[in-house]
């Protein structure tokens, strides 16, 4: 598996977002500034709550098929590989990891079987696009912690995806969950979200390595990131963290992450979180507290390691 020098681009883009010239310019900036060889695109699916059975991926909240295909083609003309990672979210703000139902069906209550039927339709819609546009990897969802125990349904889903898409198939589990997924044998590549505290990388990599050795599969971090906010390097997954802008701390986190991971030959790359569609003016980077690396010292750290 070729090393993934990836960046997540245009996260959860709404209908029409990829049609704008600013989106195309941002992608070209990503290519020229970072040394990345891969982008990860994340079409959005929405359900009302964590206990809703229906996933909507046809509303204005989800990128249109035609503009998604156009962006994939642009990325490829720039020499970038494209990974497609459709991801479900809850409209009420509940994190997708908490989507959950009774293990045994109960009359008049929401059921796993109905949810997986809708989730499968969501996945297969984009698997067909991934096949049509020759995407380099299809990632069958992200951080579905409570759902991951439904092994039978995931195995069936992966089989269904392979009927539509003949490229590499992965799944992006959450931080600290790598050893708890029991169906890694049915995917081609293991991936997870690497939001680990700055000082914990070595111990967490020791733990993850045991799972990689057990399943003998390639591994990469489909997400890695830290906000440019004071304190984020200790809790890089906490997107709602309140604090002052701290560009140095974000850069130090990236340097520590890359330094630890590059010593491990079994790590096949990264998907940096993130690079926006609409970029702030470069001089405003010093006041941005979010994950975006554009115009910040963290961008230079990424470029150094990617190039």
C-alpha positions as CSV (number, residue, x, y, z in Angstrom):
1,X,0.0,0.0,0.0
2,X,1.4,3.4,-1.1
3,X,2.1,5.8,1.8
4,X,-1.0,8.0,2.4
5,X,0.0,11.7,2.7
6,X,-3.6,12.7,3.0
7,X,-5.8,15.7,4.0
8,X,-9.5,15.7,4.5
9,X,-11.0,18.3,2.2
10,X,-14.3,20.1,2.3
11,X,-15.7,18.2,5.3
12,X,-19.5,17.6,5.1
13,X,-19.9,20.0,2.2
14,X,-23.4,21.2,1.5
15,X,-25.1,21.1,-1.9
16,X,-23.5,23.5,-4.3
17,X,-20.3,24.0,-2.3
18,X,-18.0,22.2,-4.8
19,X,-19.4,24.2,-7.7
20,X,-17.8,27.4,-6.4
21,X,-14.5,28.6,-7.7
22,X,-13.3,29.1,-4.2
23,X,-13.5,25.4,-3.6
24,X,-11.5,24.6,-6.7
25,X,-8.9,27.2,-5.7
26,X,-8.7,25.8,-2.2
27,X,-8.0,22.3,-3.6
28,X,-5.3,23.6,-5.8
29,X,-3.8,25.4,-2.9
30,X,-3.8,22.2,-0.9
31,X,-1.9,20.4,-3.7
32,X,0.7,23.1,-4.1
33,X,1.3,24.0,-0.5
34,X,1.2,20.7,1.5
35,X,2.9,17.9,-0.4
36,X,-0.2,15.8,0.0
37,X,-0.7,12.9,-2.4
38,X,-4.3,12.1,-1.3
39,X,-7.5,13.9,-0.4
40,X,-10.3,12.3,1.7
41,X,-13.8,13.5,0.7
42,X,-16.6,13.1,3.3
43,X,-20.2,13.2,1.9
44,X,-22.7,13.9,4.6
45,X,-25.7,11.7,5.6
46,X,-28.1,13.0,8.3
47,X,-30.5,11.3,10.7
48,X,-32.6,13.3,13.2
49,X,-31.3,11.7,16.4
50,X,-29.1,8.9,17.5
51,X,-32.2,6.6,17.7
52,X,-33.6,7.5,14.2
53,X,-33.7,4.7,11.6
54,X,-33.7,6.8,8.5
55,X,-30.6,8.5,7.0
56,X,-31.1,11.3,4.5
57,X,-28.4,11.9,1.9
58,X,-30.5,13.8,-0.7
59,X,-31.1,17.0,1.1
60,X,-29.3,20.3,0.5
61,X,-27.0,19.4,3.4
62,X,-25.3,16.7,1.3
63,X,-23.0,17.5,-1.7
64,X,-24.6,16.9,-5.1
65,X,-23.4,13.8,-7.0
66,X,-22.4,15.8,-10.2
67,X,-20.3,18.3,-8.3
68,X,-18.7,15.6,-6.2
69,X,-17.7,13.7,-9.4
70,X,-16.3,17.0,-10.8
71,X,-14.2,17.5,-7.7
72,X,-12.9,14.0,-7.8
73,X,-11.9,14.5,-11.4
74,X,-10.2,17.8,-10.6
75,X,-8.2,16.1,-7.8
76,X,-7.1,13.4,-10.1
77,X,-5.9,15.9,-12.8
78,X,-3.8,17.5,-10.0
79,X,-2.2,14.1,-9.3
80,X,-4.1,13.5,-6.1
81,X,-5.5,10.1,-5.1
82,X,-9.1,10.3,-3.8
83,X,-10.6,8.3,-0.8
84,X,-14.3,8.5,-0.4
85,X,-15.6,8.3,3.2
86,X,-19.4,8.8,3.5
87,X,-20.2,9.7,7.1
88,X,-23.5,9.9,9.0
89,X,-24.2,12.6,11.5
90,X,-27.2,13.5,13.8
91,X,-29.1,16.7,13.2
92,X,-29.5,17.3,16.9
93,X,-25.7,17.4,17.4
94,X,-25.3,14.0,19.1
95,X,-22.0,12.4,18.0
96,X,-22.5,9.5,15.6
97,X,-20.6,7.2,18.0
98,X,-23.8,7.2,20.2
99,X,-26.1,5.9,17.4
100,X,-27.6,2.8,19.1
101,X,-30.6,0.5,19.4
102,X,-31.7,-2.5,21.5
103,X,-29.7,-5.6,20.6
104,X,-33.0,-7.6,20.5
105,X,-35.8,-6.1,18.4
106,X,-38.7,-4.8,20.4
107,X,-42.1,-4.1,18.9
108,X,-42.8,-0.5,18.2
109,X,-39.2,0.6,19.0
110,X,-36.5,1.6,16.5
111,X,-34.4,-1.3,15.3
112,X,-30.9,-2.1,14.1
113,X,-32.3,-3.9,11.0
114,X,-34.1,-0.8,9.8
115,X,-31.1,1.5,10.5
116,X,-28.6,-0.8,8.7
117,X,-31.0,-1.0,5.7
118,X,-30.9,2.8,5.4
119,X,-27.1,2.9,6.2
120,X,-26.5,0.4,3.4
121,X,-28.4,2.5,0.9
122,X,-26.3,5.5,1.9
123,X,-23.0,3.6,1.6
124,X,-23.9,1.9,-1.7
125,X,-25.0,5.2,-3.3
126,X,-21.4,6.5,-2.8
127,X,-19.7,3.2,-3.5
128,X,-21.2,3.4,-7.0
129,X,-19.7,6.8,-7.4
130,X,-16.4,5.6,-6.1
131,X,-16.4,2.9,-8.7
132,X,-17.5,5.2,-11.5
133,X,-14.8,7.8,-10.7
134,X,-12.1,5.2,-9.9
135,X,-11.6,6.4,-6.4
136,X,-8.5,4.9,-4.7
137,X,-10.2,3.8,-1.5
138,X,-13.8,3.5,-0.1
139,X,-14.1,4.0,3.7
140,X,-17.3,2.5,5.0
141,X,-18.1,5.0,7.6
142,X,-16.4,6.7,10.6
143,X,-16.4,6.4,14.4
144,X,-19.6,4.3,14.7
145,X,-18.6,3.1,18.1
146,X,-21.9,1.7,19.4
147,X,-22.7,0.2,16.1
148,X,-19.4,-1.7,15.7
149,X,-20.5,-4.6,17.9
150,X,-23.1,-5.6,15.2
151,X,-20.5,-7.8,13.5
152,X,-22.9,-9.7,11.2
153,X,-24.4,-6.5,9.8
154,X,-21.0,-5.0,9.1
155,X,-19.8,-8.1,7.3
156,X,-22.9,-8.1,5.1
157,X,-22.4,-4.4,4.4
158,X,-18.8,-4.8,3.4
159,X,-19.8,-7.7,1.0
160,X,-22.5,-5.4,-0.5
161,X,-20.0,-2.6,-1.0
162,X,-17.6,-5.0,-2.8
163,X,-20.4,-5.9,-5.2
164,X,-20.4,-2.2,-6.3
165,X,-16.8,-1.2,-5.8
166,X,-13.6,-3.1,-6.7
167,X,-11.0,-0.9,-5.0
168,X,-9.6,-0.9,-1.5
169,X,-12.2,-1.0,1.3
170,X,-11.5,0.3,4.8
171,X,-13.5,1.4,7.9
172,X,-12.5,4.3,10.2
173,X,-12.9,3.4,13.8
174,X,-12.5,5.9,16.6
175,X,-9.6,6.5,18.9
176,X,-9.0,3.8,21.6
177,X,-11.3,1.4,19.7
178,X,-8.9,-0.3,17.4
179,X,-8.7,-3.6,19.2
180,X,-12.5,-3.8,19.8
181,X,-13.5,-4.1,16.2
182,X,-13.9,-7.9,15.6
183,X,-14.4,-7.8,11.8
184,X,-11.2,-6.3,10.6
185,X,-10.5,-9.4,8.6
186,X,-13.2,-8.5,6.0
187,X,-11.7,-5.1,5.0
188,X,-8.5,-4.4,3.1
189,X,-7.1,-1.7,5.3
190,X,-7.6,-0.9,9.0
191,X,-7.9,2.8,9.8
192,X,-8.7,4.9,12.9
193,X,-9.0,8.4,14.2
194,X,-5.7,9.4,15.7
195,X,-6.7,12.1,18.2
196,X,-4.3,11.1,20.9
197,X,-2.7,13.5,23.5
198,X,0.7,14.9,22.6
199,X,2.5,12.9,25.3
200,X,0.6,9.6,24.8
201,X,1.6,8.7,21.2
202,X,4.2,6.0,22.0
203,X,1.9,4.0,24.4
204,X,-1.1,4.3,22.1
205,X,0.9,3.1,19.1
206,X,2.2,0.1,21.1
207,X,-1.4,-0.8,21.8
208,X,-2.6,-0.3,18.2
209,X,0.4,-2.3,16.8
210,X,-1.0,-5.5,18.5
211,X,-4.2,-5.3,16.5
212,X,-2.3,-4.6,13.3
213,X,-0.1,-7.7,13.9
214,X,-3.2,-9.8,14.8
215,X,-5.0,-9.1,11.5
216,X,-1.9,-8.6,9.2
217,X,-3.6,-5.7,7.4
218,X,-2.2,-2.3,6.3
219,X,-3.0,0.5,8.7
220,X,-3.3,4.3,8.4
221,X,-4.8,7.1,10.4
222,X,-7.8,8.2,8.4
223,X,-8.0,11.2,10.7
224,X,-5.4,13.0,12.7
225,X,-5.7,16.6,14.0
226,X,-5.5,19.1,16.7
227,X,-7.1,22.5,17.0
228,X,-5.0,25.7,17.3
229,X,-6.4,26.3,20.7
230,X,-4.7,26.4,24.1
231,X,-5.1,22.9,25.7
232,X,-6.0,21.1,22.5
233,X,-2.8,19.0,22.4
234,X,-4.1,17.3,25.6
235,X,-7.6,16.6,24.3
236,X,-7.2,16.9,20.5
237,X,-10.6,15.2,19.9
238,X,-12.5,17.9,21.8
239,X,-13.8,20.1,19.0
240,X,-15.8,22.3,21.4
241,X,-12.8,23.2,23.6
242,X,-12.8,26.8,24.8
243,X,-9.5,28.6,25.0
244,X,-7.2,31.2,23.4
245,X,-5.6,30.8,20.0
246,X,-2.4,28.8,20.1
247,X,-0.8,28.2,16.8
248,X,2.4,26.9,18.4
249,X,0.7,24.2,20.4
250,X,-1.1,22.9,17.3
251,X,2.3,22.7,15.5
252,X,4.0,21.0,18.4
253,X,1.2,18.4,18.4
254,X,1.7,17.6,14.7
255,X,5.5,17.4,15.1
256,X,5.1,15.0,18.1
257,X,2.5,12.9,16.2
258,X,4.6,12.6,13.0
259,X,7.8,12.0,15.0
260,X,6.3,9.1,16.9
261,X,4.4,7.5,13.9
262,X,7.3,7.7,11.4
263,X,9.3,5.3,13.6
264,X,6.6,2.7,13.1
265,X,7.0,1.0,9.7
266,X,3.5,-0.5,9.9
267,X,1.8,3.0,9.8
268,X,1.0,3.6,6.1
269,X,0.0,7.3,6.4
270,X,-2.4,9.9,7.6
271,X,-5.5,11.9,6.8
272,X,-4.9,15.3,8.3
273,X,-8.1,17.0,9.6
274,X,-8.7,19.4,7.8
275,X,-8.6,21.8,4.9
276,X,-11.6,24.0,4.3
277,X,-13.4,24.8,1.1
278,X,-13.6,28.5,1.8
279,X,-10.2,29.7,3.0
280,X,-9.8,32.6,5.4
281,X,-7.3,35.2,4.3
282,X,-3.8,34.0,5.2
283,X,-3.3,37.0,7.6
284,X,-6.3,35.8,9.6
285,X,-4.8,32.4,10.3
286,X,-3.3,33.8,13.5
287,X,-6.8,34.3,14.9
288,X,-8.3,30.9,13.8
289,X,-8.8,28.4,16.7
290,X,-10.1,25.5,14.6
291,X,-8.5,22.3,13.1
292,X,-7.8,23.9,9.7
293,X,-4.0,24.0,9.1
294,X,-4.0,26.5,6.3
295,X,-1.6,29.4,6.8
296,X,-0.5,28.2,10.2
297,X,2.8,26.8,11.5
298,X,1.1,23.4,11.5
299,X,0.8,23.6,7.7
300,X,4.6,23.9,7.5
301,X,5.1,20.8,9.8
302,X,2.7,18.8,7.5
303,X,4.5,20.0,4.4
304,X,7.9,19.0,5.8
305,X,6.8,15.5,6.7
306,X,4.8,15.0,3.5
307,X,7.5,16.3,1.1
